[in-house]
């Protein structure tokens, strides 16, 4: 069953966009649904020797090998033990013009919401706990805020110093 909520949308603004809401280390994040290929329960991983901390392992997604990306490393967030709500979000993104699958860990996947980019507010320059170059903006989500991640910068191998362990 798909759950759809609506973040405040002003009349005459940009076309609505569906976003997947997930939790990571106590924060609420969003990714465009169009980039989400599927959501999986946790599964065995294969560690890659000398791999960067940002991409420490591989998973087998229905016969296709995908890197398992730890975006906590990129966002400078603490690692928390996985529980029964943990999920793997498989994304399909263009990398050098080729559709590429990669997977990220999430503490929980919440729901799909409808929003538009015009409703997003910029990230405050002071006091941000995450590198703001990976964030498109922030919007209200119930009583909290949801952070829309920028997959164009977040998954670039050369994007930041936290790639290496």
N, C-alpha and C positions, 0 to 999 in steps of 0.2 A: 504494500500500500504506500503510495506516495503522499507525503504530507507537504502541503504548500501553505506558507504564511506570506504575508506581504509586508515589506518594510515600506514606510511612508513614501508615497510617490506623489509628486506634484503634477497637476494637469499640464499637458503640453511639454513635458520633459522627454528625455530620451526613451527609446523602446525598452520595455522591461526585460530583465535578464534573469535566468534561473541560476541560483547559487547553492552549492552544497555546503552545509554548515557542519563543522567538526570541531572537536576540542583537542587541545594539545597543552599539556602542563598547566591546566587551569585557565587557559585563554580560549576564546572563541574565534575561529577563523572561517573564511569562505573561499571557495574556488568556483569558477564558472562551471556549471554542469556540462557544458559542451566539451570541456577538457577531461571529464571523468569517464573512463571506460567501464569500470566496474568497482564494486566494493566487496572485499573478501574478508573472511575470518582469518585470524593469524595462522600462519603456516610455517613449515620449516624453511630456514634460510641457509645459504651457503656463504660463509665468510670468504672474503677475497684478501689474500695476504698483501700487505703493504698498501691496501686501499685507503683513500682519504676517509677521515672520520665522517664526512658528509655523505659518502656512498659506500658503506662498509660491507654490503652483502648483495647477493643475487637471490631472486625467487623464480620459481617456475609457474608461470601463469598460463595454464591450459596449453602447455607445450612450448610457449614462448618464454625466453629468458629475459627478465627485466631487472634493472638495478633497483635495489631498495634504498631509498634516499631518506636520511634522517634530517629533516628540516629543522629539528631542534638545534643542531650544530650551527646551521646558517643563521638562525634567529637568536643564538646565544641563550637558549632556554635550558633549564635543568631537565635531566632525564628522570622519568618516573617509571616505576615498575608497571608492566602491562597487567590489566585485569580483564574480567569477562567482557567488558565493553570495547576493548581494543579492536581496531579494524585496520586493514590495509586498503588504501585508496589507490587504485590503478588509474593512472592518467595517460592520455595520448596527446602528445605535444609535438609541434614541429621543431626538429633539431637539424640545422643546416638544410632546411627545405624538405626533410624526410620525416614522416609521421613516426614518432618513437614512443614506445610504452615505457613508463617508469612507475615505481610504486613508492608511496609514502606511508609512514606509520601515523596512526591517529589514536588518541586515547579513547575517543568515541565519535561516532558519526550521528548527528542529531536529526537533520531534516533537510528538505529542499525549500528554499524561500524564493520569492520573486522580488526583485528590486531593480533599480536603474542606477547607472553610474552617476547620474546627476544628484542622487540622494547622498552620495558619499561625501564625507568631510575629509580634508587633508589631515595627515598625521601631524600632531604638534611637534615642532622642532626640538623643544626641550622636554626632558623627562621621558622620552620614549625608551622602553626597555628592549626594543628589538631594532635591528638595522632598518631604517625607514626606506632604503632603496628597494627593499623587497615587498613593500606595502603600497597598494594603490590608494587605499583610503579606508575610512572607518564609517560604519553606519550603526544606527540603533537596531537592536535585536531584543525585543522584549524589554527587560529591565537592565540589560547589559549592552555592550558594544561588540560588534563583529568586525574583524579585520580582514579586508579583502587582500589576498596575497597576489603579487605580481609574478606569474610563472615565467615571464620572459627573462627576468633577472634572477629569480630565486634558483632556477635550475641550471644556470650557466656555469660550467666548470671553473671559469676564471672570475666568478662574481665576488669572491671575498676571501679574507684571510682565514676564515674558519673552515676552509676546505681541508686543510691538512690537520692531522691530529696533533 
